[in-house]
Amino acid sequence: MLHRFIATIFSFIACFAVYAQDLCVINGNIADYKLTNGKAIKKVYLTSTDEYGRKTIVAEAKVKKGTYTFKYKVSADAPVMQYTITGFENDKDIKFFVEPGKVFINTESAVNPCYSKVSGTPTNNLYEEYKQIDLNAAEKVAKAIEALEKKNGKEWLDSKDGKQEIKRIEATERIKTESNRIRFLIDNNASAMTPLMMHKVVMPYLSDAYAEQMVKSIPSALHEHPYYHSLHTSHSAMQCLHVY
């Protein structure tokens, strides 16, 4: 009788552990939760997005004093996919990845939710590092322009020479940013985030030969992922267009 009771307890614990592993808990906090009309945002929506960009609302949560929580169950074999938090103005959203674990979303303002910082799970932590590449580039450009203004004055910045120098700085940093993106994605090619970012951001700027190398850099473990299928199909279609 005692053995049966112990077995039942262990069975319950095991089932609970499996359930917990398949749960994505999303804890959000909006520091300034007022919209441009001055009213507080009342609801946000967890929205799934497939590899073709099609969106479906899968859950909703009330925003109470800027905080909200989603508890979203994902199957054990479900691929890691990018979702969004919607419900903000002008179709603005928060992009992040759904996977088992706790996700923390910190938003400074409901007016600009796209600048939210996401952390807590492996893919989201990696995604935050990837986004930092662009933020670092923007900061470098801003500092360079600020230094030019201190040196030559604001009137010079608005002159033909000043505008050309600003364009040169921006173009130089853009090239560095693309290079940094590619290197980051290659270094982290085992992540589900990688084929998605390659498809959406990197591939349009690459030659056919280099694009081919990028696609081949994705490990076979991801070849059944929807994002890889989308990337591979898109690349193959572009090759056919160039042939004709």
DAKA-V976377 format. One record per backbone hydrogen bond with DSSP energy under -0.5 kcal/mol. NH is the residue of the N-H (numbers start at 0). CO is the residue of the C=O. E is the energy in kcal/mol with one decimal. If there is no record, write none. Layout:
BEGIN
NH,CO,E ; NH,CO,E
END
This chain:
BEGIN
4,0,-2.1 ; 5,1,-2.5 ; 6,2,-2.4 ; 7,3,-2.1 ; 8,4,-2.1 ; 9,5,-2.5 ; 10,6,-2.2 ; 11,7,-2.2 ; 12,8,-2.4 ; 13,9,-2.5 ; 14,10,-2.3 ; 15,11,-2.3 ; 16,12,-2.3 ; 17,13,-2.1 ; 18,14,-2.2 ; 19,15,-2.5 ; 20,16,-2.0 ; 21,17,-1.2 ; 22,19,-1.4 ; 23,71,-3.1 ; 24,22,-0.7 ; 24,100,-2.4 ; 25,23,-0.6 ; 25,69,-3.0 ; 26,24,-0.7 ; 26,102,-3.1 ; 27,25,-0.6 ; 27,67,-2.9 ; 28,104,-2.6 ; 29,65,-3.1 ; 30,28,-0.6 ; 30,106,-3.0 ; 31,107,-1.7 ; 32,30,-0.7 ; 34,38,-3.0 ; 37,34,-2.1 ; 40,32,-2.7 ; 43,60,-2.3 ; 44,85,-2.4 ; 45,58,-2.4 ; 46,44,-0.7 ; 46,83,-3.0 ; 47,45,-0.5 ; 47,55,-2.9 ; 48,81,-0.8 ; 49,53,-2.0 ; 52,49,-2.1 ; 55,47,-2.2 ; 57,45,-3.0 ; 58,45,-1.3 ; 60,43,-2.5 ; 62,41,-2.9 ; 63,61,-0.7 ; 63,66,-2.7 ; 64,62,-0.6 ; 66,63,-1.6 ; 67,27,-1.9 ; 69,25,-2.2 ; 71,23,-2.8 ; 71,69,-0.5 ; 72,70,-0.6 ; 73,21,-3.6 ; 77,74,-1.6 ; 80,97,-0.9 ; 82,95,-3.0 ; 83,46,-2.5 ; 84,93,-2.0 ; 85,44,-2.6 ; 85,83,-0.6 ; 87,91,-0.7 ; 90,87,-0.6 ; 91,88,-2.1 ; 93,84,-1.5 ; 95,82,-2.2 ; 97,80,-2.5 ; 98,96,-0.6 ; 100,22,-2.4 ; 102,24,-3.3 ; 102,100,-0.5 ; 103,118,-3.2 ; 104,26,-2.7 ; 104,102,-0.5 ; 105,103,-0.5 ; 105,116,-2.7 ; 106,28,-3.1 ; 106,104,-0.6 ; 109,31,-2.5 ; 111,108,-0.7 ; 112,109,-0.5 ; 114,111,-1.4 ; 115,112,-1.9 ; 116,105,-2.5 ; 118,103,-2.1 ; 124,120,-2.7 ; 125,121,-2.0 ; 126,122,-2.5 ; 127,123,-2.0 ; 128,124,-1.5 ; 129,125,-2.2 ; 130,126,-2.4 ; 131,127,-1.4 ; 132,128,-0.6 ; 132,129,-1.2 ; 133,129,-0.6 ; 133,130,-0.6 ; 134,130,-1.6 ; 135,131,-2.8 ; 136,132,-1.7 ; 137,133,-2.5 ; 138,134,-2.0 ; 139,135,-2.1 ; 140,136,-2.2 ; 141,137,-2.3 ; 142,138,-2.3 ; 143,139,-2.2 ; 144,140,-2.4 ; 145,141,-2.2 ; 146,142,-2.2 ; 147,143,-1.9 ; 148,144,-2.2 ; 149,145,-2.0 ; 150,146,-1.9 ; 151,147,-3.2 ; 152,147,-0.5 ; 152,148,-2.1 ; 156,152,-1.3 ; 157,153,-1.4 ; 158,155,-1.2 ; 161,155,-0.7 ; 162,158,-2.6 ; 163,159,-2.1 ; 164,160,-2.1 ; 165,161,-2.1 ; 166,162,-2.3 ; 167,163,-2.1 ; 168,164,-2.4 ; 169,165,-2.5 ; 170,166,-2.6 ; 171,167,-2.5 ; 172,168,-2.2 ; 173,169,-2.0 ; 174,170,-2.0 ; 175,171,-1.8 ; 176,172,-2.4 ; 177,173,-2.3 ; 178,174,-2.0 ; 179,175,-2.5 ; 180,176,-2.5 ; 181,177,-2.3 ; 182,178,-2.3 ; 183,179,-2.3 ; 184,180,-2.5 ; 185,181,-2.4 ; 186,182,-2.3 ; 187,183,-1.2 ; 188,185,-1.1 ; 190,187,-1.5 ; 193,190,-1.2 ; 194,190,-0.6 ; 195,191,-0.8 ; 196,192,-2.5 ; 197,193,-2.6 ; 198,194,-2.1 ; 199,195,-2.5 ; 200,196,-2.5 ; 201,196,-1.5 ; 202,197,-3.0 ; 204,201,-1.9 ; 205,202,-2.0 ; 210,206,-2.8 ; 211,207,-2.2 ; 212,208,-1.6 ; 213,209,-2.1 ; 214,210,-2.3 ; 215,211,-2.2 ; 216,212,-1.1 ; 217,214,-1.3 ; 221,218,-2.0 ; 222,219,-1.7 ; 224,221,-1.9 ; 227,224,-0.6 ; 228,224,-2.1 ; 229,225,-2.3 ; 230,226,-2.2 ; 231,227,-3.2 ; 232,228,-2.6 ; 233,229,-2.3 ; 234,230,-2.4 ; 235,231,-2.4 ; 236,232,-2.2 ; 237,233,-2.0 ; 238,234,-1.9 ; 239,235,-1.8 ; 240,236,-2.0 ; 241,237,-1.9 ; 242,238,-1.7 ; 243,239,-1.7
END
